[in-house]
Amino acid sequence: MESQWDDAALTAALQQPDAYPHPAPAVQVIETHISRVFLAGGFAYKVRKPVRFDFVDFSTAQARRDDCETELRLNCRFAPALYLDVVPVVAGPTSDSVRIGGSGTPIEHAVRMRRFDQQDLLSARIAAGRLEPGHIDALARSLVAFHRAQPPAAPTDGFGTPARIDATLAECLGGIGRLAQASHLASRVAMRARSAATRLTGAFQARLRNGHVRECHGDLHLGNIVLLDGVPTPFDCLEFDPALRWTDTISDLAFPVMDLLHHGRQALAYRLLNGYLEQSGDYGALAVLPFYVAIRALVRARVMLERAHQQHAAGASMAPAQAEAGRLLALAWRCLSRGRGPMVLMHGLSGSGKSTVAAQMSEAGSMVRVRSDAVRKGLHRGVAPASGWYAASETARTYHRLLAICRLGCRAGFPMIADATFLVRADRERFAAQARRLGTSFAIVTCEASPETLRARIAARARTGGDLSDADVDVLAWQIRIQEPLNEAERACITVPGRFMEGVAADHP
């Protein structure tokens, strides 16, 4: 770039309405630590800053153009209606003007996008109290579909390996250590994060081996998701470093989960988590999820501090960013310091309201809910076995898998809800014994209704459709015949959901 087109001069020129080939009154600028987005008329133009950090090098015009092309290609996976093309920025008719898309030698390039209402960003909606449960459900569905569509990384690609995770962690911690004032907390978090990474080496290797490392979004905080026609749509993925984009799918999900937790919206965070896990069936991810949520909090703190440091050079205070970074570090510490999570069994006949109560508990108490109906169908990829969904052998397999998931989740520090009928005492005893071996608390939530109410609910469910349960009135009749009532020791474990959740939510972020 010629000397007159240094960063400040180009920024000033792009704020002029006549720089654009369409009406563009009152051009607005949104700035990040590595780019600027110029909101002009019905379009938005993203221009890279000529910066160089330890994680990205945009110091040459060619590097910035290449990154524009990469951003366009990758983001069309999520939002093809939003991303349009890469356009040149050329010198204008006067010495201090430029033109977007004009003829002549480009002095810079920009990604051109359709403009959207900034109030439709999920970050803006949550600040205004306008982020709804339905938006979260749609986001969970779209992320599952997107992750499934991406090819897995090969172990030889070098992505998602313990060494790559260690390098990313070290880079992030180095940036925080250089910029954060809360050095004591930062150093404690760093020590705990490094210890967790070492402990989880085998889990990271298994996740890579089993195909969970894929080309993801990489930067999926709430400010990078927008409602387009009412649909939560990710955009602005992490395009400049494949090693940060090719990551565990649960690390991708961990970013919006972390962001919701950071905003104090635990119910929405666990609604997103439970929706994603139920639809993907990837409950094995619970082993590494607390680590990745913590890492996402650290990444957010580091980026925030880098941006504040840039503004500080222009005279702005770093105090707000330092305070926010401190809160993010505290969230990371809580995630990395989880103890064993408690285990709760739902108990009752089909139609008694177990799943409704369990869903309410999972959000109010920050708990992971595992439905036997989802596990049963996941074992067969949704195709009914020849013996039927409720054959004794299928029920045994389902409860075995349900127990394995709860054991893994409790060990990772998550309060777990096993949402099944648990009509047979031996099944209940196996879960209670597992809780004792884990050294964690155990409780039973029992749901009851009259036979008439049960039959009416099951019939209504069948008419409506869309529920995971396939239990009909014949299954209900069989359940009534074989159910074994709770004994005295089990009745002593019965808990009231509200009272139980108060204690759980206080201990688990």
C-alpha positions as CSV (number, residue, x, y, z in Angstrom):
1,M,0.0,0.0,0.0
2,E,1.3,3.4,-0.9
3,S,2.2,5.7,2.0
4,Q,-0.9,8.0,1.7
5,W,-3.0,4.9,2.2
6,D,-1.9,4.0,5.7
7,D,-4.4,2.4,8.0
8,A,-5.8,5.7,9.3
9,A,-6.1,7.3,5.8
10,L,-7.9,4.3,4.4
11,T,-10.3,4.1,7.3
12,A,-11.2,7.8,6.9
13,A,-11.7,7.4,3.2
14,L,-14.0,4.4,3.6
15,Q,-16.2,6.4,6.0
16,Q,-17.2,8.7,3.1
17,P,-20.5,7.9,1.4
18,D,-19.0,8.6,-2.1
19,A,-16.6,5.6,-1.6
20,Y,-19.5,3.3,-2.4
21,P,-21.3,2.5,-5.7
22,H,-24.7,2.7,-4.1
23,P,-26.4,5.1,-1.6
24,A,-24.5,5.0,1.7
25,P,-25.6,7.8,4.0
26,A,-24.0,7.9,7.5
27,V,-21.4,5.1,7.1
28,Q,-20.9,3.3,10.4
29,V,-17.8,1.4,11.5
30,I,-17.6,-1.7,13.7
31,E,-14.0,-2.5,14.8
32,T,-12.4,-5.7,16.1
33,H,-8.8,-6.3,16.9
34,I,-8.0,-7.5,13.4
35,S,-10.6,-5.9,11.1
36,R,-13.1,-3.2,10.5
37,V,-16.6,-3.6,9.1
38,F,-18.0,-0.6,7.3
39,L,-21.9,-0.5,7.3
40,A,-22.8,1.3,4.1
41,G,-26.4,1.4,2.9
42,G,-27.7,-2.1,2.4
43,F,-24.3,-3.7,2.5
44,A,-21.4,-4.3,4.9
45,Y,-17.7,-4.3,3.8
46,K,-15.1,-6.1,6.0
47,V,-11.5,-4.9,5.6
48,R,-8.5,-6.4,7.4
49,K,-6.2,-4.3,9.5
50,P,-2.5,-4.4,8.6
51,V,-1.7,-6.1,11.9
52,R,0.7,-8.8,13.0
53,F,0.1,-10.9,16.1
54,D,1.5,-14.2,17.3
55,F,-1.7,-15.8,16.0
56,V,-2.2,-13.9,12.7
57,D,-0.2,-12.0,10.1
58,F,-2.0,-9.4,8.0
59,S,1.0,-7.3,7.4
60,T,0.9,-7.6,3.6
61,A,-1.8,-6.7,1.1
62,Q,-1.6,-10.2,-0.4
63,A,-2.2,-11.9,2.9
64,R,-5.2,-9.7,3.5
65,R,-6.7,-10.5,0.1
66,D,-6.1,-14.2,0.5
67,D,-7.9,-14.1,3.8
68,C,-10.8,-12.3,2.2
69,E,-11.2,-15.1,-0.3
70,T,-10.9,-17.7,2.4
71,E,-13.5,-16.0,4.5
72,L,-16.0,-15.9,1.6
73,R,-15.5,-19.6,0.9
74,L,-15.9,-20.8,4.4
75,N,-18.8,-18.6,5.5
76,C,-20.9,-19.6,2.6
77,R,-21.2,-22.9,4.4
78,F,-23.3,-21.2,7.1
79,A,-24.8,-18.1,5.4
80,P,-24.7,-18.2,1.6
81,A,-27.4,-15.4,1.4
82,L,-25.3,-13.2,3.6
83,Y,-21.8,-13.4,2.0
84,L,-21.7,-12.0,-1.6
85,D,-18.2,-11.5,-3.0
86,V,-14.7,-10.0,-2.5
87,V,-14.4,-6.5,-4.0
88,P,-11.4,-4.3,-4.7
89,V,-10.8,-0.9,-3.0
90,V,-9.2,1.4,-5.6
91,A,-8.0,5.0,-5.5
92,G,-10.8,7.6,-6.1
93,P,-10.8,10.8,-8.2
94,T,-9.2,12.8,-5.4
95,S,-6.0,12.1,-3.5
96,D,-7.8,11.4,-0.3
97,S,-10.7,9.3,-1.7
98,V,-11.3,5.7,-2.6
99,R,-13.9,3.7,-4.5
100,I,-15.3,0.2,-3.8
101,G,-15.4,-2.0,-6.8
102,G,-13.9,0.6,-9.2
103,S,-11.3,0.0,-12.0
104,G,-7.6,0.5,-11.3
105,T,-5.0,-1.2,-9.2
106,P,-6.5,-2.4,-5.9
107,I,-5.0,-0.8,-2.8
108,E,-7.0,-3.1,-0.6
109,H,-9.8,-5.8,-0.7
110,A,-13.0,-6.2,1.2
111,V,-15.6,-8.9,1.8
112,R,-19.0,-7.6,0.7
113,M,-22.0,-8.9,2.7
114,R,-25.7,-8.1,2.9
115,R,-26.3,-5.8,5.9
116,F,-28.5,-7.0,8.8
117,D,-29.9,-5.2,11.8
118,Q,-27.3,-5.2,14.6
119,Q,-30.1,-5.7,17.0
120,D,-30.7,-9.2,15.6
121,L,-27.3,-10.4,16.8
122,L,-27.7,-12.9,19.5
123,S,-25.4,-10.9,21.7
124,A,-27.7,-7.9,21.3
125,R,-30.8,-9.9,21.8
126,I,-29.6,-11.4,25.1
127,A,-28.6,-8.0,26.3
128,A,-32.2,-6.8,25.5
129,G,-33.8,-9.9,27.0
130,R,-35.1,-10.9,23.6
131,L,-33.3,-14.2,23.1
132,E,-36.0,-16.9,23.3
133,P,-35.9,-20.7,24.0
134,G,-37.0,-21.4,20.4
135,H,-34.0,-19.6,19.1
136,I,-31.8,-21.8,21.2
137,D,-33.5,-25.0,20.0
138,A,-33.1,-23.9,16.4
139,L,-29.4,-23.1,17.0
140,A,-28.9,-26.6,18.5
141,R,-30.5,-28.3,15.5
142,S,-28.5,-26.2,13.0
143,L,-25.2,-26.9,14.7
144,V,-25.7,-30.6,14.8
145,A,-26.6,-30.6,11.1
146,F,-23.6,-28.5,10.2
147,H,-21.1,-30.5,12.2
148,R,-22.4,-33.8,10.8
149,A,-21.9,-32.4,7.2
150,Q,-18.2,-31.6,7.7
151,P,-15.6,-34.2,7.0
152,P,-13.5,-35.5,9.9
153,A,-9.8,-34.7,10.2
154,A,-7.4,-37.5,9.7
155,P,-5.1,-38.2,12.6
156,T,-2.1,-37.4,10.4
157,D,-3.4,-33.8,9.6
158,G,-2.1,-32.5,12.9
159,F,-5.5,-31.0,13.9
160,G,-7.1,-31.6,17.3
161,T,-4.0,-33.4,18.6
162,P,-2.9,-33.0,22.3
163,A,0.2,-31.2,21.0
164,R,-2.0,-28.8,19.0
165,I,-4.3,-28.2,21.9
166,D,-1.3,-27.5,24.2
167,A,0.1,-25.0,21.7
168,T,-3.2,-23.2,21.4
169,L,-3.5,-23.1,25.2
170,A,0.0,-21.8,25.7
171,E,-0.5,-19.1,23.1
172,C,-3.7,-17.9,24.7
173,L,-2.3,-18.0,28.2
174,G,0.7,-16.1,27.1
175,G,-1.5,-13.3,25.7
176,I,-3.5,-13.1,28.9
177,G,-0.5,-13.2,31.1
178,R,1.0,-10.2,29.1
179,L,-2.2,-8.1,29.3
180,A,-4.3,-9.1,32.3
181,Q,-4.0,-7.3,35.6
182,A,-5.5,-10.1,37.7
183,S,-2.2,-11.9,37.6
184,H,-2.9,-14.2,40.6
185,L,-6.1,-15.5,39.2
186,A,-4.6,-15.7,35.7
187,S,-1.7,-17.8,37.0
188,R,-4.0,-20.1,39.0
189,V,-6.2,-20.7,35.9
190,A,-3.2,-21.3,33.7
191,M,-1.9,-23.9,36.1
192,R,-5.2,-25.6,36.3
193,A,-5.8,-25.5,32.6
194,R,-2.4,-27.1,31.8
195,S,-3.0,-29.8,34.4
196,A,-6.4,-30.5,32.8
197,A,-4.9,-30.7,29.3
198,T,-2.4,-33.3,30.5
199,R,-5.1,-35.3,32.2
200,L,-7.3,-35.3,29.2
201,T,-4.6,-36.3,26.6
202,G,-6.1,-39.8,26.1
203,A,-9.6,-38.3,25.7
204,F,-8.3,-35.8,23.1
205,Q,-6.7,-38.6,21.2
206,A,-9.9,-40.7,21.3
207,R,-12.0,-37.8,20.1
208,L,-9.7,-37.3,17.1
209,R,-9.6,-41.0,16.4
210,N,-13.4,-41.3,16.5
211,G,-14.0,-38.5,14.0
212,H,-15.0,-35.6,16.2
213,V,-12.4,-33.2,15.0
214,R,-13.8,-31.4,12.0
215,E,-13.7,-28.1,10.1
216,C,-15.9,-26.1,12.4
217,H,-16.8,-22.4,12.8
218,G,-14.0,-21.8,15.4
219,D,-15.3,-18.4,16.8
220,L,-18.9,-19.1,17.6
221,H,-19.7,-16.5,20.3
222,L,-23.1,-14.9,20.4
223,G,-21.8,-11.8,18.5
224,N,-21.1,-14.1,15.5
225,I,-24.7,-15.5,15.3
226,V,-27.5,-13.4,13.8
227,L,-31.2,-14.0,13.3
228,L,-31.9,-14.0,9.6
229,D,-35.6,-14.4,8.9
230,G,-35.9,-15.7,12.4
231,V,-33.3,-18.4,12.0
232,P,-30.1,-18.3,14.1
233,T,-27.3,-18.0,11.5
234,P,-23.6,-18.3,12.3
235,F,-21.2,-16.0,10.3
236,D,-17.7,-14.6,10.5
237,C,-16.0,-18.0,11.2
238,L,-12.4,-18.2,12.1
239,E,-10.8,-18.2,8.7
240,F,-7.2,-17.1,9.2
241,D,-5.8,-20.2,11.0
242,P,-7.0,-23.8,10.0
243,A,-5.5,-25.2,13.2
244,L,-8.0,-23.1,15.2
245,R,-10.9,-23.9,12.9
246,W,-10.3,-27.6,12.6
247,T,-11.3,-28.5,16.2
248,D,-13.5,-30.8,18.2
249,T,-17.1,-30.2,17.4
250,I,-17.8,-29.9,21.2
251,S,-15.3,-27.1,21.3
252,D,-17.3,-25.3,18.7
253,L,-20.5,-25.7,20.8
254,A,-18.6,-24.7,24.0
255,F,-18.3,-21.1,22.7
256,P,-22.0,-20.2,22.7
257,V,-22.5,-22.3,25.9
258,M,-19.7,-20.3,27.6
259,D,-21.1,-17.0,26.3
260,L,-24.5,-17.8,27.7
261,L,-23.0,-18.7,31.1
262,H,-21.0,-15.5,31.1
263,H,-24.2,-13.5,30.5
264,G,-25.8,-15.3,33.5
265,R,-28.2,-17.2,31.3
266,Q,-27.5,-20.7,32.7
267,A,-31.0,-22.0,31.7
268,L,-30.4,-21.1,28.0
269,A,-26.8,-22.5,28.2
270,Y,-28.1,-25.9,29.4
271,R,-31.0,-25.8,27.0
272,L,-28.5,-25.4,24.1
273,L,-26.2,-28.1,25.6
274,N,-29.0,-30.6,26.2
275,G,-30.5,-30.0,22.8
276,Y,-27.2,-30.5,21.0
277,L,-26.3,-33.7,23.0
278,E,-29.7,-35.3,22.5
279,Q,-29.7,-34.7,18.8
280,S,-26.1,-35.6,18.1
281,G,-25.9,-38.4,20.7
282,D,-22.4,-37.2,21.5
283,Y,-22.5,-37.7,25.2
284,G,-18.9,-38.8,25.3
285,A,-18.1,-35.1,24.7
286,L,-19.0,-34.4,28.4
287,A,-15.5,-35.7,29.4
288,V,-13.8,-32.7,27.6
289,L,-16.5,-30.1,27.7
290,P,-15.6,-28.3,30.9
291,F,-12.0,-27.9,29.6
292,Y,-13.3,-26.5,26.3
293,V,-15.7,-24.1,28.0
294,A,-12.9,-22.8,30.1
295,I,-10.7,-22.4,27.0
296,R,-13.4,-20.5,25.2
297,A,-13.6,-18.1,28.2
298,L,-9.8,-17.7,28.1
299,V,-9.9,-17.0,24.3
300,R,-12.6,-14.4,24.8
301,A,-10.6,-12.7,27.6
302,R,-7.5,-12.7,25.5
303,V,-9.3,-11.1,22.4
304,M,-11.0,-8.6,24.6
305,L,-7.6,-7.6,26.2
306,E,-5.9,-7.3,22.8
307,R,-8.6,-5.0,21.5
308,A,-8.5,-2.9,24.7
309,H,-4.8,-2.6,24.4
310,Q,-5.1,-1.2,20.9
311,Q,-7.6,1.4,22.1
312,H,-5.5,2.1,25.1
313,A,-2.7,3.2,22.8
314,A,-5.2,5.9,21.5
315,G,-5.9,7.0,25.1
316,A,-8.9,4.8,26.1
317,S,-9.0,3.1,29.5
318,M,-8.4,-0.6,29.8
319,A,-10.3,-0.8,33.1
320,P,-13.6,-2.1,31.7
321,A,-11.8,-4.8,29.6
322,Q,-9.7,-5.8,32.6
323,A,-12.8,-6.2,34.7
324,E,-14.6,-8.3,32.0
325,A,-11.5,-10.4,31.6
326,G,-11.5,-11.0,35.3
327,R,-15.0,-12.4,35.2
328,L,-14.1,-14.6,32.3
329,L,-11.1,-15.9,34.1
330,A,-13.4,-16.7,37.1
331,L,-15.7,-18.6,34.8
332,A,-12.8,-20.6,33.5
333,W,-11.7,-21.4,37.0
334,R,-15.1,-22.7,38.0
335,C,-15.2,-24.9,34.9
336,L,-11.8,-26.3,35.6
337,S,-12.6,-26.9,39.3
338,R,-15.7,-29.0,39.1
339,G,-16.2,-31.8,41.6
340,R,-18.2,-34.9,41.0
341,G,-21.7,-34.1,39.8
342,P,-24.8,-35.6,41.6
343,M,-27.0,-38.2,39.9
344,V,-30.8,-38.0,39.8
345,L,-33.2,-40.7,38.6
346,M,-36.6,-39.9,37.2
347,H,-39.2,-42.5,38.2
348,G,-42.7,-43.1,36.9
349,L,-44.9,-44.7,34.2
350,S,-45.1,-43.4,30.7
351,G,-47.2,-40.3,30.5
352,S,-46.6,-39.3,34.2
353,G,-44.8,-36.1,33.3
354,K,-41.2,-37.3,33.9
355,S,-39.7,-35.7,30.8
356,T,-41.5,-32.4,31.4
357,V,-40.2,-32.2,35.0
358,A,-36.7,-33.4,33.9
359,A,-36.5,-30.7,31.2
360,Q,-37.5,-28.0,33.8
361,M,-34.9,-29.3,36.2
362,S,-32.1,-29.4,33.6
363,E,-32.5,-25.7,32.9
364,A,-33.2,-24.5,36.4
365,G,-30.5,-26.5,38.0
366,S,-27.8,-26.4,35.2
367,M,-28.0,-30.2,34.7
368,V,-27.4,-32.6,31.8
369,R,-30.5,-34.6,31.0
370,V,-30.3,-38.0,29.3
371,R,-33.5,-39.4,27.9
372,S,-33.8,-43.2,27.6
373,D,-35.9,-42.7,24.5
374,A,-33.0,-40.7,22.8
375,V,-30.4,-43.3,23.9
376,R,-32.6,-46.2,22.7
377,K,-33.0,-44.7,19.3
378,G,-29.4,-43.6,19.1
379,L,-28.3,-47.2,19.6
380,H,-30.1,-48.1,16.3
381,R,-29.7,-44.7,14.5
382,G,-33.5,-44.3,14.7
383,V,-34.4,-47.6,12.9
384,A,-36.6,-49.8,15.0
385,P,-35.0,-53.2,15.8
386,A,-36.8,-56.4,14.7
387,S,-37.6,-57.2,18.3
388,G,-39.2,-53.8,18.9
389,W,-38.2,-50.8,20.9
390,Y,-39.3,-52.2,24.2
391,A,-38.0,-55.7,24.1
392,A,-36.2,-56.9,27.2
393,S,-32.9,-57.0,25.4
394,E,-33.3,-53.5,24.0
395,T,-34.3,-52.1,27.4
396,A,-31.2,-53.8,29.0
397,R,-28.9,-52.2,26.4
398,T,-30.6,-48.8,26.8
399,Y,-30.1,-48.8,30.6
400,H,-26.5,-50.0,30.3
401,R,-25.7,-47.1,28.0
402,L,-27.7,-44.6,30.1
403,L,-25.6,-45.7,33.1
404,A,-22.3,-45.3,31.2
405,I,-23.3,-41.7,30.1
406,C,-24.3,-40.7,33.7
407,R,-21.1,-42.2,35.1
408,L,-19.0,-40.2,32.5
409,G,-21.0,-37.0,33.1
410,C,-20.8,-37.2,36.9
411,R,-17.0,-37.7,36.7
412,A,-16.7,-34.6,34.5
413,G,-18.6,-32.6,37.1
414,F,-22.0,-32.4,35.6
415,P,-25.2,-32.9,37.6
416,M,-26.9,-35.8,35.6
417,I,-30.6,-36.6,35.2
418,A,-31.4,-40.1,34.0
419,D,-34.8,-39.6,32.4
420,A,-36.4,-43.1,32.2
421,T,-39.2,-45.0,33.9
422,F,-36.9,-46.9,36.3
423,L,-39.8,-49.3,37.2
424,V,-37.6,-52.2,37.9
425,R,-35.7,-52.1,41.3
426,A,-32.6,-53.7,39.9
427,D,-32.1,-50.9,37.4
428,R,-32.5,-48.3,40.2
429,E,-30.1,-50.2,42.4
430,R,-27.4,-50.2,39.7
431,F,-27.5,-46.4,39.4
432,A,-27.5,-45.9,43.2
433,A,-24.5,-48.2,43.5
434,Q,-22.7,-46.3,40.8
435,A,-23.3,-43.0,42.6
436,R,-21.9,-44.6,45.8
437,R,-18.8,-45.7,44.0
438,L,-18.4,-42.2,42.5
439,G,-18.8,-40.7,46.0
440,T,-21.6,-38.4,44.8
441,S,-25.1,-37.7,45.9
442,F,-28.1,-39.7,44.6
443,A,-31.7,-38.7,44.4
444,I,-35.0,-39.9,42.9
445,V,-37.8,-37.7,41.5
446,T,-41.0,-39.7,41.2
447,C,-43.9,-38.6,39.0
448,E,-47.5,-40.0,39.3
449,A,-50.8,-39.7,37.6
450,S,-54.0,-41.7,37.5
451,P,-54.4,-44.5,34.8
452,E,-57.0,-42.4,33.0
453,T,-54.6,-39.4,32.9
454,L,-51.7,-41.6,31.7
455,R,-53.8,-43.0,28.9
456,A,-55.1,-39.6,27.8
457,R,-51.6,-38.1,27.7
458,I,-50.2,-41.0,25.7
459,A,-53.1,-40.8,23.2
460,A,-52.6,-37.0,22.9
461,R,-48.9,-37.5,22.3
462,A,-49.6,-40.0,19.6
463,R,-52.0,-37.6,17.8
464,T,-49.6,-34.7,18.0
465,G,-46.4,-36.6,17.0
466,G,-42.9,-35.4,17.2
467,D,-42.1,-36.9,20.6
468,L,-39.2,-39.3,21.1
469,S,-41.3,-41.8,23.1
470,D,-43.0,-44.6,21.2
471,A,-44.8,-45.9,24.3
472,D,-48.5,-46.6,23.6
473,V,-51.3,-47.8,25.8
474,D,-50.1,-51.4,25.4
475,V,-46.7,-50.5,26.6
476,L,-48.3,-48.6,29.5
477,A,-50.4,-51.7,30.4
478,W,-47.2,-53.8,30.5
479,Q,-45.4,-51.2,32.6
480,I,-48.3,-51.3,35.2
481,R,-48.0,-55.1,35.4
482,I,-44.2,-55.2,35.9
483,Q,-43.5,-52.1,38.0
484,E,-41.8,-52.7,41.3
485,P,-42.6,-50.0,44.0
486,L,-39.8,-48.1,45.7
487,N,-38.7,-49.7,48.9
488,E,-38.0,-47.9,52.1
489,A,-34.4,-47.0,51.3
490,E,-35.4,-45.7,47.9
491,R,-38.2,-43.6,49.3
492,A,-35.6,-42.0,51.6
493,C,-33.9,-40.8,48.4
494,I,-37.0,-39.0,47.0
495,T,-36.4,-35.3,46.5
496,V,-38.5,-32.3,45.6
497,P,-37.2,-30.9,42.3
498,G,-37.1,-27.2,43.4
499,R,-35.2,-27.8,46.7
500,F,-32.7,-30.1,45.0
501,M,-32.1,-27.7,42.1
502,E,-31.3,-24.8,44.4
503,G,-28.3,-26.7,45.8
504,V,-27.1,-28.0,42.4
505,A,-27.2,-24.7,40.6
506,A,-25.2,-23.0,43.3
507,D,-22.3,-25.5,42.9
508,H,-22.2,-26.0,39.1
509,P,-21.8,-23.2,36.5
